[in-house]
Amino acid sequence: MEKRTVLVAMSGGVDSSVAAALLVAQGHRAIGVTMKTFCYSEVDGPGKTCCGLDGIMDARAVAERLGIPHYVFDVEREFSRDVIDDFVFEYAAGRTPNPCVRCNGNTKFADLLKRGRMLGCDAIATGHYARMGKDAAGNPVLMRGLDRNKDQAYFLWALPRQLLPQLLFPLGELTKPEVREQARALGLVTAEKPESQEICFVPSGNYVDVLEKQLGADHAALTPGSLVTSTGETVGEHTGYARYTVGQRKGIGGGFGQRLYVLGSKPQTREVVVGSWDELHRSEMSAGEMNWLAPAPSVGEEIEVQIRHRAAAAAARVAQCDDTSVGLAFGQPQRAVAPGQSAVLFRGDVLLGGGRITG
């Protein structure tokens, strides 16, 4: 294997710690970096978040254990502009954003590449459960992680295609138990560290806290409006359309004679649209802002699409496709297709590309 100088993104978790350790064991020259993405002093309980203050210290301790240098990159301004501002804008527009995808595509990897080059690095590595491979022509392709229970390729569709030759994912062939076992064997401080489940800039676990701070509690997205059916009948009142996401049941109330679910929202009229379980399912969808990491599929081709991180990939037929948009017809109706969320297209294990769901 070619020995490379690799910039390793180290969040302070067990995955990125073992990724760095594997690179060192393979004989690469590894340089660890942790990205400071926001001002931790302005939020409550930030220390346990991904890349929080505790994360920085744990990453540094692992780097010392491995005998590699460690740096902290301050990307607060870029992160705020590319991720937090977009997060707030999307909720205010009645959509459901995916900030981890936005961070990977707009902030993390691009900044790592730029700064890595300044440090003499020719590759970038992270602790994502994904793999790099090659197509029949020898071109690099991004693939699902071998462990489908931990696969994180879904979060990587927005990466610039030109980055693919520089990417390394050391954990792509491993399971989570295998990663923890390696961390224990190496005596890493992160070996038993629990996984971070929250959005890094929402340590409270309630995204509305961020919206209230950024928009103000009296913003139209956070103030009461009407609950309406798909036929326009008013059936109740909500507490702010940005507090509701497609598929949600909680917070709607009862007394309707049937269970109702959020189908979407209408920011112009501050209405939240609700409907039945059957109405929550869609036979087709469209996505925009497409980013292709491999040649786009042909109209009529059968592929798989993943519309949520925890959702199984669904069979779909390509009804329309161009450089920036795609239209898909599902083999079986899919639940809670949420505008703003990511639609990620796969051919087998190969990630073709992705975009934001538009309808």
C-alpha positions as CSV (number, residue, x, y, z in Angstrom):
1,M,0.0,0.0,0.0
2,E,1.2,3.5,-0.9
3,K,2.2,5.4,2.3
4,R,0.6,8.8,2.4
5,T,0.6,11.8,4.7
6,V,-3.0,11.8,6.0
7,L,-5.0,14.5,7.7
8,V,-7.3,12.7,10.1
9,A,-10.5,14.4,11.4
10,M,-10.6,13.5,15.1
11,S,-13.9,14.4,16.9
12,G,-12.8,12.9,20.2
13,G,-15.0,9.8,19.7
14,V,-14.0,6.2,19.5
15,D,-14.5,5.9,15.7
16,S,-12.2,8.7,14.6
17,S,-9.7,7.6,17.3
18,V,-9.5,4.1,15.8
19,A,-9.4,5.5,12.3
20,A,-6.2,7.4,13.2
21,A,-4.7,4.3,15.0
22,L,-5.3,2.1,11.9
23,L,-3.6,4.6,9.6
24,V,-0.6,4.7,12.0
25,A,-0.5,0.9,12.1
26,Q,-0.5,0.8,8.3
27,G,2.6,3.0,8.1
28,H,1.0,6.3,7.0
29,R,2.1,9.6,8.5
30,A,-1.1,10.8,10.3
31,I,-1.8,14.3,11.5
32,G,-4.8,14.6,13.8
33,V,-7.1,17.6,13.7
34,T,-10.2,18.6,15.6
35,M,-12.6,21.2,14.2
36,K,-14.0,23.9,16.6
37,T,-17.3,24.6,15.0
38,F,-19.1,26.9,17.3
39,C,-18.7,28.9,20.5
40,Y,-19.2,26.4,23.3
41,S,-19.4,29.0,26.0
42,E,-22.8,30.2,24.7
43,V,-24.7,26.9,25.2
44,D,-25.5,24.8,28.2
45,G,-23.7,21.4,28.6
46,P,-21.5,21.6,25.5
47,G,-18.7,19.5,26.8
48,K,-20.2,16.1,25.8
49,T,-21.1,17.1,22.2
50,C,-19.3,15.9,19.1
51,C,-16.2,18.1,18.8
52,G,-17.0,19.9,22.1
53,L,-14.4,20.8,24.6
54,D,-14.2,17.3,26.1
55,G,-13.9,16.0,22.5
56,I,-11.0,18.2,21.8
57,M,-9.2,17.0,24.9
58,D,-9.9,13.4,24.2
59,A,-8.7,13.7,20.6
60,R,-5.5,15.3,21.9
61,A,-5.0,12.5,24.4
62,V,-5.5,9.9,21.7
63,A,-3.0,11.7,19.4
64,E,-0.4,11.7,22.1
65,R,-1.0,8.0,22.7
66,L,-0.5,7.3,19.0
67,G,2.5,9.6,18.8
68,I,1.1,11.9,16.1
69,P,0.7,15.7,16.0
70,H,-2.7,17.2,16.8
71,Y,-4.2,20.6,15.8
72,V,-7.4,22.4,16.4
73,F,-8.9,24.2,13.5
74,D,-11.3,27.1,14.2
75,V,-14.1,27.0,11.6
76,E,-16.7,28.7,13.6
77,R,-17.4,31.4,11.0
78,E,-17.7,28.9,8.2
79,F,-19.8,26.5,10.2
80,S,-22.2,29.2,11.3
81,R,-22.6,30.5,7.7
82,D,-22.9,27.1,6.0
83,V,-24.6,24.9,8.6
84,I,-26.4,26.8,11.3
85,D,-27.8,29.6,9.1
86,D,-29.0,27.1,6.6
87,F,-30.5,25.0,9.4
88,V,-32.5,28.0,10.7
89,F,-33.5,29.1,7.2
90,E,-34.8,25.7,6.2
91,Y,-37.0,25.3,9.3
92,A,-38.3,28.9,8.8
93,A,-39.2,27.8,5.2
94,G,-41.2,24.8,6.5
95,R,-38.6,22.2,5.5
96,T,-36.5,19.7,7.6
97,P,-32.8,20.2,7.1
98,N,-30.0,17.7,7.5
99,P,-27.1,19.6,9.2
100,C,-24.6,16.7,9.2
101,V,-24.8,16.4,5.4
102,R,-24.5,20.2,5.1
103,C,-21.4,20.2,7.3
104,N,-19.7,17.4,5.4
105,G,-20.4,18.9,2.0
106,N,-19.8,22.6,2.7
107,T,-17.5,22.9,5.7
108,K,-15.7,19.9,7.0
109,F,-14.1,18.1,4.0
110,A,-13.4,21.2,2.0
111,D,-11.7,22.9,4.9
112,L,-9.7,19.8,5.8
113,L,-8.4,19.5,2.2
114,K,-7.4,23.2,2.1
115,R,-5.6,23.1,5.5
116,G,-4.2,19.7,4.9
117,R,-2.4,20.8,1.8
118,M,-0.8,23.5,3.9
119,L,0.5,20.8,6.2
120,G,1.8,18.7,3.4
121,C,-1.0,16.1,3.4
122,D,-2.2,14.3,0.3
123,A,-5.2,12.5,1.8
124,I,-8.0,13.0,4.2
125,A,-9.4,10.4,6.6
126,T,-12.5,10.3,8.9
127,G,-14.1,7.8,11.2
128,H,-17.2,7.4,8.9
129,Y,-18.4,3.9,8.3
130,A,-18.0,4.1,4.5
131,R,-15.7,2.7,1.9
132,M,-13.8,3.8,-1.2
133,G,-13.7,1.6,-4.3
134,K,-13.2,1.8,-8.0
135,D,-15.6,1.4,-10.9
136,A,-14.9,-0.6,-14.1
137,A,-12.9,2.3,-15.6
138,G,-10.7,2.6,-12.5
139,N,-12.4,5.8,-11.2
140,P,-12.9,6.2,-7.4
141,V,-16.4,5.6,-6.1
142,L,-17.8,6.1,-2.6
143,M,-19.5,3.0,-1.2
144,R,-21.6,1.9,1.8
145,G,-19.8,0.7,4.9
146,L,-19.7,-3.1,5.2
147,D,-21.7,-3.0,8.4
148,R,-25.1,-1.9,7.3
149,N,-26.1,-1.2,10.9
150,K,-23.5,1.5,11.1
151,D,-23.2,2.6,7.4
152,Q,-22.8,6.4,7.1
153,A,-22.5,6.8,3.4
154,Y,-25.9,8.6,3.5
155,F,-24.2,11.6,5.1
156,L,-21.5,12.0,2.5
157,W,-23.5,12.6,-0.8
158,A,-22.7,16.3,-0.8
159,L,-18.9,15.9,-0.9
160,P,-17.2,17.6,-3.9
161,R,-16.6,14.8,-6.5
162,Q,-13.0,16.0,-7.0
163,L,-12.2,15.0,-3.4
164,L,-12.8,11.3,-4.0
165,P,-9.2,10.4,-4.9
166,Q,-8.0,12.0,-1.6
167,L,-10.5,10.2,0.8
168,L,-9.7,7.3,3.2
169,F,-12.3,5.6,5.4
170,P,-10.3,3.2,7.6
171,L,-13.4,1.8,9.4
172,G,-15.3,0.9,6.2
173,E,-14.7,-2.9,6.6
174,L,-15.3,-3.0,10.4
175,T,-18.2,-3.3,12.7
176,K,-18.8,-1.1,15.8
177,P,-17.9,-3.9,18.2
178,E,-14.7,-4.5,16.3
179,V,-13.8,-0.8,16.5
180,R,-14.4,-0.7,20.3
181,E,-12.3,-3.9,20.8
182,Q,-9.4,-2.3,18.9
183,A,-9.7,0.9,21.0
184,R,-9.5,-1.2,24.2
185,A,-6.5,-3.2,22.9
186,L,-4.7,0.1,22.2
187,G,-5.7,1.6,25.6
188,L,-7.4,4.6,24.1
189,V,-9.3,6.9,26.4
190,T,-12.2,6.9,24.0
191,A,-12.7,3.1,24.0
192,E,-15.9,3.2,26.1
193,K,-17.1,6.6,25.2
194,P,-20.8,6.6,24.3
195,E,-21.9,7.7,20.8
196,S,-23.0,11.3,20.4
197,Q,-26.7,11.2,19.3
198,E,-27.5,15.0,19.3
199,I,-26.7,17.6,16.7
200,C,-23.4,19.2,17.8
201,F,-24.8,22.7,18.1
202,V,-28.1,21.5,19.8
203,P,-26.7,20.0,23.0
204,S,-30.1,20.3,24.7
205,G,-31.5,17.9,22.1
206,N,-34.3,20.3,21.2
207,Y,-33.7,22.0,17.9
208,V,-36.3,24.6,18.7
209,D,-34.0,26.2,21.2
210,V,-31.7,27.2,18.3
211,L,-34.6,28.5,16.3
212,E,-35.9,30.6,19.2
213,K,-32.4,32.1,19.7
214,Q,-31.8,32.8,16.0
215,L,-35.3,33.8,14.9
216,G,-36.8,35.1,18.2
217,A,-39.8,33.5,19.9
218,D,-42.2,35.7,18.1
219,H,-41.2,34.7,14.6
220,A,-44.0,33.4,12.4
221,A,-42.5,30.0,12.3
222,L,-42.8,29.7,16.1
223,T,-46.2,31.2,16.7
224,P,-49.6,29.6,16.6
225,G,-51.5,28.8,13.5
226,S,-54.1,26.5,12.1
227,L,-54.0,22.7,11.7
228,V,-55.7,21.9,8.4
229,T,-56.5,18.8,6.4
230,S,-55.3,18.2,2.9
231,T,-58.7,19.4,1.7
232,G,-58.3,22.7,3.6
233,E,-60.6,22.0,6.6
234,T,-59.4,23.6,9.9
235,V,-59.3,21.0,12.6
236,G,-57.3,22.6,15.4
237,E,-54.3,24.9,16.2
238,H,-50.6,24.3,16.3
239,T,-47.9,26.1,18.3
240,G,-45.6,27.1,15.4
241,Y,-45.1,25.2,12.1
242,A,-41.3,24.9,12.6
243,R,-42.0,22.8,15.7
244,Y,-43.5,20.1,13.4
245,T,-41.9,17.7,10.9
246,V,-43.4,15.4,8.3
247,G,-44.6,12.1,9.9
248,Q,-44.9,13.6,13.4
249,R,-47.9,12.5,15.6
250,K,-47.0,14.0,18.9
251,G,-48.4,17.5,19.6
252,I,-51.3,17.3,17.2
253,G,-53.9,16.4,19.9
254,G,-56.8,14.1,19.6
255,G,-60.6,14.0,19.2
256,F,-60.4,13.6,15.4
257,G,-61.9,10.1,15.2
258,Q,-58.6,8.9,13.7
259,R,-54.9,9.3,14.2
260,L,-53.5,12.3,12.3
261,Y,-49.9,12.8,11.2
262,V,-48.1,15.9,9.9
263,L,-48.1,15.9,6.1
264,G,-46.3,19.2,5.7
265,S,-46.6,22.9,6.3
266,K,-47.5,26.1,4.5
267,P,-45.3,29.0,5.8
268,Q,-47.2,31.6,3.8
269,T,-50.4,31.0,5.8
270,R,-48.7,29.5,8.9
271,E,-50.7,26.3,8.5
272,V,-49.6,22.8,9.4
273,V,-51.3,20.2,7.1
274,V,-52.3,16.9,8.8
275,G,-53.8,13.7,7.4
276,S,-54.2,9.9,7.8
277,W,-51.6,7.2,7.8
278,D,-52.4,6.4,4.2
279,E,-51.9,10.1,3.2
280,L,-48.5,10.0,4.8
281,H,-47.3,7.6,2.2
282,R,-46.0,8.7,-1.2
283,S,-45.6,6.8,-4.5
284,E,-43.2,9.3,-6.0
285,M,-40.8,12.1,-5.0
286,S,-38.5,14.7,-6.5
287,A,-35.2,16.1,-5.3
288,G,-33.1,19.1,-6.3
289,E,-29.6,20.5,-5.7
290,M,-28.3,17.2,-6.9
291,N,-24.6,16.3,-6.4
292,W,-23.4,13.4,-8.5
293,L,-20.4,11.4,-7.2
294,A,-20.7,8.9,-10.1
295,P,-22.4,9.0,-13.5
296,A,-26.1,9.8,-13.1
297,P,-28.6,7.0,-13.7
298,S,-30.6,6.8,-16.9
299,V,-34.3,7.5,-17.1
300,G,-36.1,4.2,-16.5
301,E,-33.3,2.6,-14.5
302,E,-34.1,0.8,-11.3
303,I,-32.0,2.1,-8.4
304,E,-32.3,2.4,-4.6
305,V,-33.0,5.6,-2.7
306,Q,-32.6,6.3,1.0
307,I,-34.7,9.1,2.3
308,R,-33.7,9.1,6.0
309,H,-30.6,7.9,7.8
310,R,-32.4,5.1,9.7
311,A,-34.6,4.2,6.7
312,A,-33.9,1.1,4.6
313,A,-33.1,1.9,1.0
314,A,-36.2,1.7,-1.2
315,A,-36.4,0.4,-4.7
316,A,-37.3,3.2,-7.2
317,R,-37.4,3.8,-10.9
318,V,-35.9,7.0,-12.3
319,A,-38.6,9.0,-14.0
320,Q,-36.6,12.2,-14.7
321,C,-32.9,13.0,-14.2
322,D,-30.5,15.8,-15.1
323,D,-27.5,17.6,-13.5
324,T,-29.5,19.3,-10.8
325,S,-32.7,17.3,-10.2
326,V,-34.2,13.9,-10.2
327,G,-37.7,12.4,-10.1
328,L,-38.3,8.9,-8.7
329,A,-41.2,6.5,-8.6
330,F,-41.1,4.1,-5.7
331,G,-41.7,0.4,-6.0
332,Q,-43.7,0.6,-2.8
333,P,-45.2,3.8,-1.2
334,Q,-42.8,5.4,1.2
335,R,-43.7,7.0,4.6
336,A,-42.9,10.6,5.5
337,V,-41.1,11.9,2.5
338,A,-39.9,15.2,4.0
339,P,-38.9,18.2,2.0
340,G,-35.4,19.4,3.0
341,Q,-34.2,16.0,3.9
342,S,-31.7,14.1,1.9
343,A,-32.5,11.6,-0.9
344,V,-29.4,9.5,-1.6
345,L,-29.3,7.3,-4.6
346,F,-27.4,3.9,-4.7
347,R,-26.6,1.3,-7.3
348,G,-25.8,-1.7,-5.2
349,D,-23.3,-0.4,-2.6
350,V,-22.1,2.5,-4.8
351,L,-23.3,6.0,-3.9
352,L,-24.4,7.6,-7.2
353,G,-25.4,11.0,-5.7
354,G,-27.9,12.8,-3.6
355,G,-30.0,16.0,-3.2
356,R,-32.6,17.7,-1.1
357,I,-36.1,16.4,-1.3
358,T,-38.3,19.1,-2.9
359,G,-41.6,17.3,-3.2
